[in-house]
């Protein structure tokens, strides 16, 4: 019997009620970002970021429980879900956040049916609600046309509405004008200027960002203005002192792209119109995909929906095969990729190398830690999927054989499909151990400096990579070194850094076993230089920049800073770009 319309409407309403509760909680945390920034309460900012990520699972759990208590959805035949979908579609059609609402519906459907029968007949899988509604909302503040760059920038800063005074706004404006005129020849001509700035402020880590675009005559430049708070405390007294200053100004799409990088924490930006916001950002960053921008705004679950839609479109437009990813094979993950698509797919192996003492659940926990932690521009974000469906015809024979050999428990293979029960996706990067091949000494010095900076910045953010071998780091298209192998990751404060004690007898140094005790969490930094590099040249170049990483004192000082709640400064741009270095 087909489900009754009233019952279908009730299921749809309950799902929408759960979505509304999620949106309210999401907005409440996000709207607190301005106060946390103005009060310089950086620890609270980190806690809020993790809390907001956890909202989605909690909200959908509550919705499923509500359905179980009210309607027993497991008793609803799967063929009745198309009717529920149509009722839900009617409820969300005119909402400005309809895309996010679709994703919640998909989650509830999958939670009740385990991913079976997943298609647009039952859920919003490949195609969003059509036609897309347009809210007509004005997200922008417009300035000009005028010829006074300094005057326009002053209007931009004045309109933000911070309650904390500026340290010296005139100096900030002078720095911006000087930097831009030195690098943009058009600004030295008599051309009319216009700014279109997004009204919402983007908060992340210890910064607030004004995002928009500038027109110089008919020429367009993306604009980002990072604002910092010099206050060191969250007390009212500290926050009442003049504290705000502009740290730099960004006007190139490559620099703006780094600000919205997949290696950084999600922004706190309050908007009721996420689709319009993403559409504007995509105009500024045409090389960024919709899923990347939704994820950057904290809608990481909807980012998954958009990712899958884009992935299906790409499969329709391409013909290449999925293949084993280049580089040294991992001991915990099987990794493959589609050469025409800048993403890698990672599957946990059935059995790990004997040298790995982690369990499957510990690997999942490590990836979740990265999701909820401040990634400081040095860890790649991942998306976690269940029952991901691939076309079997697109798998190379070598890849299919490899997956069957090392991860058979995660595979279901049919005549048409390969279904992987659990996998992670991650942006494709060049493995560092491959990147350094055939590089000049200058290039090697630069990338090894970046490698050391990555380790140091992770450590300052309370992350110890565990396995720091070059193969576990990648190089982005912007030349940044990023960590991406998380199976041994842990908090830095959980590690016991030790110095190697002197040998008791000359024979100790020749023994196969160490002459000192080693506990599970003991780490000896002196040993790093012996196993990180396979050549003296690499070791010497690295030591020119980061010899301090080989001392226990360096790591212990970082641990003290973390235990004393000192939150590091993280800049999504080069330090040389800062006005106050």
C-alpha positions as CSV (number, residue, x, y, z in Angstrom):
1,X,0.0,0.0,0.0
2,X,1.3,3.5,-0.9
3,X,2.0,5.7,2.1
4,X,-0.8,8.1,3.0
5,X,-0.2,11.7,2.1
6,X,-0.8,12.8,5.7
7,X,1.8,10.4,7.0
8,X,4.3,11.3,4.3
9,X,3.8,15.0,5.2
10,X,4.3,14.2,8.9
11,X,7.6,12.5,8.1
12,X,8.7,15.4,6.0
13,X,7.8,17.9,8.7
14,X,9.7,16.0,11.4
15,X,12.8,16.0,9.2
16,X,12.4,19.7,8.5
17,X,11.9,20.4,12.3
18,X,15.2,18.6,12.9
19,X,16.9,20.7,10.2
20,X,15.6,23.9,11.7
21,X,16.9,23.0,15.1
22,X,20.3,22.3,13.5
23,X,20.3,25.7,11.7
24,X,19.4,27.5,14.9
25,X,22.3,25.9,16.9
26,X,24.7,26.5,14.0
27,X,23.7,30.1,13.8
28,X,24.0,30.6,17.6
29,X,27.6,29.4,17.6
30,X,28.5,31.3,14.5
31,X,27.1,34.6,15.7
32,X,29.3,34.3,18.8
33,X,32.4,34.7,16.6
34,X,32.5,38.5,16.8
35,X,32.4,38.6,20.6
36,X,35.1,35.9,20.8
37,X,37.3,37.9,18.4
38,X,36.7,41.2,20.1
39,X,37.5,39.7,23.5
40,X,40.5,37.8,22.1
41,X,39.1,34.6,23.6
42,X,41.1,32.3,21.3
43,X,40.6,29.2,23.4
44,X,36.8,29.7,23.2
45,X,37.1,30.2,19.5
46,X,38.8,26.8,19.1
47,X,36.2,25.1,21.3
48,X,33.3,26.7,19.3
49,X,34.8,25.5,16.0
50,X,34.9,21.9,17.3
51,X,31.4,22.2,18.9
52,X,29.9,23.4,15.6
53,X,31.3,20.5,13.6
54,X,29.7,18.1,16.1
55,X,26.3,19.7,15.7
56,X,25.3,17.9,12.5
57,X,25.7,14.3,13.8
58,X,23.9,15.3,17.0
59,X,21.0,16.9,15.2
60,X,20.4,14.1,12.7
61,X,20.6,11.6,15.6
62,X,17.8,13.5,17.4
63,X,15.8,13.5,14.2
64,X,16.1,9.8,13.6
65,X,15.0,9.2,17.2
66,X,12.0,11.5,16.8
67,X,11.0,9.5,13.7
68,X,11.4,6.2,15.5
69,X,9.3,7.4,18.4
70,X,6.6,9.1,16.4
71,X,6.3,7.1,13.2
72,X,8.5,4.0,13.2
73,X,10.0,4.9,9.8
74,X,11.6,1.4,9.6
75,X,8.1,0.2,9.0
76,X,7.7,2.5,6.0
77,X,8.6,0.6,2.8
78,X,11.5,2.1,0.8
79,X,9.1,2.7,-2.1
80,X,7.2,5.2,0.0
81,X,10.1,7.5,0.3
82,X,9.6,9.2,-3.1
83,X,6.2,10.5,-1.7
84,X,8.0,11.7,1.4
85,X,10.6,13.4,-0.8
86,X,7.9,15.2,-2.8
87,X,6.2,16.5,0.4
88,X,9.6,17.6,1.8
89,X,10.4,19.3,-1.5
90,X,7.2,21.3,-1.3
91,X,8.2,22.5,2.2
92,X,11.7,23.7,1.3
93,X,11.1,25.0,-2.2
94,X,11.1,28.7,-1.2
95,X,13.7,28.5,1.5
96,X,17.1,30.3,0.9
97,X,18.9,27.3,2.6
98,X,17.1,24.6,0.6
99,X,20.4,23.0,-0.4
100,X,21.4,22.4,3.2
101,X,17.9,21.1,3.8
102,X,18.3,18.6,1.0
103,X,21.5,17.2,2.6
104,X,19.7,16.6,5.9
105,X,17.0,14.7,4.1
106,X,19.6,12.6,2.4
107,X,21.2,11.8,5.7
108,X,18.0,10.8,7.4
109,X,17.1,8.6,4.4
110,X,20.5,6.9,4.5
111,X,20.3,6.5,8.3
112,X,17.0,4.6,8.0
113,X,17.9,2.6,4.9
114,X,21.6,2.1,5.2
115,X,22.4,3.7,1.8
116,X,20.4,1.1,-0.2
117,X,18.3,2.3,-3.2
118,X,20.2,5.6,-3.2
119,X,19.0,7.6,-6.2
120,X,17.2,10.7,-7.1
121,X,13.9,8.7,-7.0
122,X,14.3,8.5,-3.2
123,X,16.5,11.4,-2.2
124,X,18.3,14.5,-3.5
125,X,21.4,12.7,-4.8
126,X,22.6,13.9,-8.2
127,X,20.4,16.9,-8.8
128,X,19.3,19.6,-6.4
129,X,15.9,21.2,-6.2
130,X,15.0,22.6,-9.6
131,X,14.7,25.3,-10.5
132,X,17.0,26.9,-7.9
133,X,15.1,29.6,-6.0
134,X,16.7,33.1,-6.0
135,X,16.2,35.1,-2.8
136,X,17.1,38.4,-4.4
137,X,18.9,39.3,-1.2
138,X,21.6,41.9,-1.3
139,X,24.7,40.5,0.5
140,X,27.0,43.4,-0.6
141,X,27.9,46.8,0.7
142,X,28.8,49.0,-2.3
143,X,31.2,52.0,-2.2
144,X,32.0,54.5,-5.0
145,X,32.5,55.2,-7.7
146,X,35.2,57.6,-6.4
147,X,38.8,58.5,-7.0
148,X,39.9,58.5,-3.3
149,X,41.2,55.0,-2.5
150,X,41.9,55.9,1.1
151,X,38.4,57.4,1.6
152,X,36.8,54.2,0.2
153,X,38.8,52.0,2.4
154,X,37.9,54.1,5.5
155,X,34.2,53.6,4.7
156,X,34.7,49.8,4.3
157,X,36.4,49.6,7.8
158,X,33.9,52.0,9.5
159,X,30.9,50.0,8.3
160,X,31.9,46.7,9.8
161,X,30.6,47.6,13.2
162,X,33.2,46.3,15.6
163,X,32.7,47.4,19.2
164,X,36.5,47.4,19.9
165,X,38.4,50.5,18.8
166,X,41.1,50.6,16.2
167,X,44.7,50.8,17.3
168,X,45.4,53.4,14.5
169,X,43.0,53.2,11.7
170,X,44.7,56.0,9.7
171,X,48.0,54.0,9.7
172,X,46.1,50.9,8.6
173,X,44.6,52.7,5.7
174,X,47.9,54.3,4.7
175,X,49.6,50.8,4.7
176,X,46.9,49.4,2.5
177,X,47.0,52.3,0.0
178,X,50.8,52.2,-0.1
179,X,51.0,48.4,-0.7
180,X,48.3,48.4,-3.4
181,X,49.6,51.4,-5.3
182,X,53.1,49.9,-5.3
183,X,51.9,46.7,-6.9
184,X,48.8,47.7,-9.0
185,X,49.9,50.2,-11.7
186,X,46.3,50.9,-12.6
187,X,45.8,52.6,-9.2
188,X,48.4,55.2,-10.2
189,X,46.1,56.3,-13.0
190,X,43.0,58.6,-12.7
191,X,40.4,55.8,-12.8
192,X,37.2,55.6,-10.9
193,X,37.2,53.0,-8.1
194,X,34.4,50.9,-6.7
195,X,34.3,48.3,-3.9
196,X,31.7,45.6,-3.4
197,X,32.2,44.0,0.0
198,X,30.3,41.2,1.5
199,X,28.4,42.4,4.6
200,X,29.1,39.3,6.7
201,X,32.5,39.1,8.3
202,X,34.5,35.9,8.0
203,X,36.0,34.8,11.4
204,X,38.7,32.1,11.8
205,X,41.4,31.4,14.3
206,X,42.6,34.8,15.5
207,X,41.5,36.8,12.5
208,X,38.5,38.5,11.0
209,X,38.3,38.9,7.2
210,X,36.5,41.3,5.0
211,X,35.9,39.8,1.6
212,X,34.8,41.4,-1.6
213,X,36.1,42.9,-4.9
214,X,37.4,46.1,-6.2
215,X,36.9,47.6,-9.6
216,X,39.6,49.9,-11.0
217,X,37.8,51.3,-14.1
218,X,36.6,48.0,-15.7
219,X,39.3,45.9,-14.1
220,X,38.3,43.6,-11.2
221,X,40.4,42.5,-8.3
222,X,39.3,40.2,-5.5
223,X,39.8,41.8,-2.0
224,X,40.5,40.3,1.4
225,X,41.3,42.5,4.4
226,X,42.5,40.4,7.4
227,X,42.0,42.2,10.7
228,X,43.7,41.2,13.9
229,X,43.2,41.9,17.6
230,X,46.5,42.7,19.5
231,X,44.9,42.0,22.9
232,X,46.4,39.0,24.7
233,X,43.5,38.2,27.0
234,X,39.8,37.6,27.1
235,X,39.1,39.9,30.0
236,X,36.9,43.0,29.6
237,X,39.8,45.2,30.6
238,X,42.0,43.8,27.9
239,X,39.3,44.0,25.2
240,X,38.5,47.6,26.1
241,X,41.9,48.9,25.0
242,X,42.5,49.9,21.4
243,X,43.3,46.6,19.8
244,X,42.2,46.2,16.1
245,X,44.5,46.6,13.2
246,X,44.7,45.6,9.5
247,X,47.4,43.0,9.1
248,X,47.6,43.1,5.3
249,X,45.5,43.4,2.2
250,X,45.0,40.7,-0.4
251,X,44.1,41.4,-4.1
252,X,45.1,38.4,-6.1
253,X,43.0,35.2,-6.7
254,X,46.0,33.0,-5.8
255,X,46.4,34.6,-2.4
256,X,42.7,34.6,-1.8
257,X,42.6,30.9,-2.8
258,X,45.0,30.1,0.0
259,X,42.8,31.9,2.5
260,X,40.0,29.5,1.5
261,X,42.4,26.5,1.4
262,X,41.3,22.9,2.3
263,X,44.2,22.9,4.8
264,X,42.5,25.4,7.1
265,X,39.7,25.4,9.7
266,X,36.2,26.4,8.7
267,X,35.1,30.0,8.7
268,X,32.5,31.3,11.1
269,X,30.4,33.6,8.8
270,X,26.7,34.3,9.6
271,X,24.4,34.1,6.6
272,X,20.8,33.0,5.9
273,X,21.7,32.8,2.2
274,X,24.5,30.2,1.8
275,X,23.9,29.6,-1.9
276,X,24.1,33.3,-2.7
277,X,27.3,33.6,-0.6
278,X,28.9,30.7,-2.3
279,X,27.9,32.0,-5.8
280,X,29.6,35.3,-5.0
281,X,32.8,33.6,-3.7
282,X,32.9,31.5,-6.8
283,X,33.0,34.6,-8.9
284,X,36.1,35.6,-7.0
285,X,37.6,32.1,-7.0
286,X,36.5,30.4,-10.3
287,X,39.0,27.6,-9.8
288,X,37.3,26.6,-6.5
289,X,34.5,24.1,-6.7
290,X,31.2,24.7,-5.0
291,X,31.8,21.8,-2.6
292,X,35.1,23.4,-1.5
293,X,33.4,26.7,-0.7
294,X,30.5,25.2,1.2
295,X,33.0,23.2,3.2
296,X,35.1,26.3,3.9
297,X,32.0,28.0,5.3
298,X,31.5,25.1,7.8
299,X,28.8,23.3,5.8
300,X,31.0,20.3,5.4
301,X,28.1,17.8,5.1
302,X,26.6,19.8,2.3
303,X,30.1,20.0,0.9
304,X,29.9,16.2,0.6
305,X,26.6,16.4,-1.3
306,X,28.1,19.0,-3.7
307,X,31.2,16.9,-4.1
308,X,29.3,13.8,-5.1
309,X,27.2,15.8,-7.6
310,X,30.3,17.2,-9.1
311,X,32.0,13.8,-9.1
312,X,29.1,12.2,-11.0
313,X,29.2,15.1,-13.6
314,X,33.0,14.6,-14.0
315,X,32.5,10.8,-14.6
316,X,30.1,11.6,-17.4
317,X,32.5,14.0,-19.0
318,X,35.7,11.8,-18.7
319,X,36.9,8.4,-19.8
320,X,40.1,7.7,-17.8
321,X,40.4,4.8,-15.3
322,X,40.8,4.9,-11.5
323,X,44.4,3.8,-10.8
324,X,46.6,3.2,-7.8
325,X,48.0,6.5,-6.5
326,X,51.6,7.2,-7.2
327,X,54.1,7.1,-4.4
328,X,55.0,4.5,-1.7
329,X,52.1,2.3,-0.7
330,X,50.8,3.0,2.8
331,X,50.8,0.5,5.5
332,X,47.3,1.4,6.7
333,X,45.5,2.9,3.7
334,X,45.0,1.8,0.1
335,X,45.0,5.0,-2.0
336,X,43.7,5.4,-5.5
337,X,42.8,8.3,-7.8
338,X,41.3,9.3,-11.1
339,X,44.1,11.1,-13.0
340,X,41.7,13.7,-14.5
341,X,40.2,14.5,-11.0
342,X,42.3,16.3,-8.3
343,X,41.1,14.0,-5.5
344,X,42.5,10.8,-3.9
345,X,40.3,8.1,-2.4
346,X,41.6,6.3,0.8
347,X,40.4,3.0,2.1
348,X,41.4,1.4,5.4
349,X,43.2,-1.9,4.8
350,X,41.9,-5.1,6.3
351,X,45.3,-5.8,7.9
352,X,48.1,-3.4,8.8
353,X,51.8,-3.8,8.7
354,X,53.2,-5.4,11.9
355,X,55.1,-2.2,12.6
356,X,51.8,-0.4,13.0
357,X,50.2,-0.7,16.5
358,X,46.9,1.1,15.7
359,X,43.5,-0.4,15.2
360,X,40.9,0.4,12.6
361,X,38.9,2.5,15.1
362,X,42.0,4.4,16.1
363,X,42.5,5.3,12.5
364,X,38.9,6.6,12.2
365,X,39.4,8.5,15.5
366,X,42.6,10.1,14.1
367,X,40.8,11.3,11.0
368,X,38.0,12.7,13.1
369,X,40.5,14.5,15.3
370,X,41.8,16.3,12.2
371,X,38.3,17.2,11.1
372,X,37.6,19.0,14.5
373,X,41.0,20.4,15.1
374,X,42.6,23.6,13.9
375,X,44.5,22.5,10.8
376,X,46.7,25.7,10.7
377,X,47.2,25.3,7.0
378,X,49.2,22.2,7.4
379,X,46.7,19.3,7.4
380,X,44.5,18.4,4.5
381,X,40.7,18.3,5.2
382,X,39.0,15.0,4.4
383,X,35.5,13.9,3.6
384,X,34.2,10.6,5.0
385,X,31.8,8.5,2.9
386,X,29.8,5.3,3.5
387,X,28.7,3.0,0.6
388,X,30.4,5.1,-2.1
389,X,29.4,3.7,-5.5
390,X,31.8,3.7,-8.4
391,X,31.3,2.3,-12.0
392,X,33.2,-0.9,-12.2
393,X,34.1,-0.4,-15.8
394,X,36.3,2.6,-14.8
395,X,38.5,0.6,-12.5
396,X,41.9,-0.5,-13.8
397,X,42.5,-4.2,-13.4
398,X,45.5,-3.6,-11.2
399,X,43.6,-1.3,-8.9
400,X,40.7,-3.7,-8.5
401,X,43.1,-6.6,-7.8
402,X,44.9,-4.5,-5.2
403,X,41.7,-3.5,-3.4
404,X,40.5,-7.1,-3.4
405,X,43.9,-8.1,-1.9
406,X,44.2,-5.5,0.9
407,X,40.7,-4.2,1.6
408,X,38.2,-6.9,0.5
409,X,36.0,-6.4,3.6
410,X,35.2,-2.9,2.4
411,X,34.2,-3.9,-1.1
412,X,31.0,-5.1,-2.7
413,X,31.5,-5.8,-6.4
414,X,28.7,-6.3,-8.9
415,X,28.6,-6.5,-12.7
416,X,28.1,-2.7,-12.9
417,X,29.5,-1.2,-9.7
418,X,32.2,-1.2,-7.0
419,X,30.7,-0.2,-3.7
420,X,33.2,0.8,-1.0
421,X,31.5,0.7,2.5
422,X,33.9,3.3,4.0
423,X,36.4,5.7,2.5
424,X,37.9,9.1,2.7
425,X,38.4,11.7,0.0
426,X,41.2,14.2,0.1
427,X,42.7,16.8,-2.3
428,X,45.4,15.4,-4.5
429,X,48.9,16.6,-3.8
430,X,52.4,15.7,-4.9
431,X,54.0,13.4,-2.3
432,X,57.0,15.2,-0.8
433,X,59.4,12.3,-1.4
434,X,58.5,12.4,-5.1
435,X,58.5,16.2,-5.3
436,X,62.2,16.5,-4.2
437,X,63.5,14.3,-7.1
438,X,65.6,16.2,-9.6
439,X,65.2,19.5,-7.8
440,X,67.9,22.2,-7.6
441,X,69.7,22.9,-4.3
442,X,67.7,26.2,-4.1
443,X,64.4,24.4,-4.6
444,X,65.3,21.6,-2.1
445,X,66.3,24.2,0.5
446,X,62.9,26.0,0.0
447,X,60.8,22.9,0.2
448,X,62.7,21.4,3.2
449,X,62.3,24.7,5.0
450,X,58.5,24.4,4.3
451,X,58.6,20.8,5.6
452,X,60.2,22.0,8.8
453,X,57.7,24.8,9.1
454,X,54.8,22.4,8.7
455,X,56.1,20.2,11.5
456,X,56.6,23.2,13.8
457,X,53.2,24.8,13.1
458,X,51.5,21.4,13.6
459,X,53.3,21.1,16.9
460,X,52.5,24.6,18.0
461,X,48.8,23.7,17.4
462,X,49.2,20.6,19.7
463,X,49.5,18.1,16.9
464,X,52.3,15.5,16.7
465,X,52.3,13.8,13.3
466,X,53.8,10.6,14.6
467,X,55.2,9.3,11.4
468,X,57.0,12.3,9.9
469,X,58.6,10.6,6.9
470,X,58.6,12.7,3.7
471,X,56.1,10.3,2.0
472,X,53.4,11.3,4.5
473,X,53.6,15.0,3.4
474,X,52.4,16.5,0.2
475,X,53.1,19.7,-1.8
476,X,50.2,21.8,-2.9
477,X,50.0,23.8,-6.2
478,X,50.9,26.9,-4.1
479,X,54.1,25.2,-2.9
480,X,53.0,24.7,0.7
481,X,53.9,21.4,2.4
482,X,51.0,19.7,4.0
483,X,50.6,16.6,6.2
484,X,48.1,14.0,5.0
485,X,48.7,10.6,6.7
486,X,46.9,10.6,10.0
487,X,47.0,7.0,11.3
488,X,49.6,7.8,14.0
489,X,48.6,11.4,14.8
490,X,48.1,12.4,18.4
491,X,48.2,15.5,20.6
492,X,51.6,16.8,21.3
493,X,50.9,17.0,25.0
494,X,50.5,13.2,25.0
495,X,54.1,12.6,23.9
496,X,57.0,12.2,26.3
497,X,60.1,13.8,24.7
498,X,63.3,12.4,26.0
499,X,67.1,12.8,25.5
500,X,69.0,9.6,24.8
501,X,71.1,8.8,27.9
502,X,74.8,8.3,27.5
503,X,75.9,4.7,27.0
504,X,76.9,2.9,30.2
505,X,79.7,1.0,28.5
506,X,81.4,1.2,25.1
507,X,79.6,-2.0,24.1
508,X,76.2,-0.4,24.5
509,X,76.5,1.5,21.2
510,X,77.1,-1.7,19.3
511,X,74.1,-3.6,20.9
512,X,71.1,-4.5,18.8
513,X,68.8,-3.2,21.5
514,X,68.9,0.2,23.3
515,X,70.6,0.3,26.7
516,X,67.7,2.4,28.0
517,X,64.0,1.8,28.6
518,X,61.5,3.0,26.1
519,X,57.8,3.5,27.0
520,X,55.0,3.5,24.3
521,X,54.8,7.4,24.3
522,X,58.5,8.1,24.5
523,X,60.0,10.0,21.5
524,X,63.7,10.8,21.1
525,X,64.1,13.8,18.8
526,X,67.8,13.1,18.4
527,X,66.8,10.1,16.2
528,X,64.7,12.2,13.8
529,X,67.7,13.1,11.6
530,X,68.6,9.4,11.1
531,X,65.3,8.2,9.8
532,X,63.8,11.3,8.1
533,X,66.4,11.6,5.4
534,X,68.1,9.1,3.2
535,X,70.9,11.4,2.1
536,X,73.4,13.6,3.9
537,X,72.6,16.4,1.5
538,X,68.9,16.5,2.5
539,X,69.9,16.3,6.2
540,X,72.3,19.2,5.9
541,X,69.8,21.4,4.0
542,X,67.1,20.7,6.6
543,X,69.5,21.4,9.5
544,X,70.2,24.9,8.0
545,X,66.7,25.9,8.9
546,X,65.4,23.5,11.5
547,X,68.2,21.8,13.6
548,X,66.2,22.7,16.7
549,X,63.6,20.0,15.9
550,X,66.3,17.4,16.9
551,X,66.4,18.6,20.5
552,X,64.0,17.5,23.2
553,X,64.1,21.1,24.7
554,X,62.4,22.5,21.6
555,X,59.4,20.1,21.9
556,X,59.2,20.5,25.7
557,X,59.0,24.3,25.3
558,X,56.1,23.9,22.8
559,X,54.3,21.7,25.3
560,X,54.7,24.3,28.0
561,X,53.2,26.9,25.7
562,X,50.2,24.7,25.0
563,X,49.6,23.9,28.6
564,X,49.7,27.6,29.4
565,X,47.0,28.3,26.8
566,X,49.2,30.2,24.4
567,X,47.4,30.0,21.0
568,X,49.8,30.5,18.1
569,X,49.3,33.1,15.4
570,X,48.4,31.5,12.0
571,X,48.6,33.5,8.8
572,X,47.1,32.2,5.5
573,X,49.5,34.4,3.7
574,X,53.3,35.0,3.7
575,X,54.7,36.8,6.7
576,X,56.5,39.2,4.3
577,X,53.0,40.5,3.3
578,X,52.2,41.6,6.8
579,X,52.3,45.3,7.6
580,X,53.5,44.7,11.2
581,X,56.1,42.0,11.2
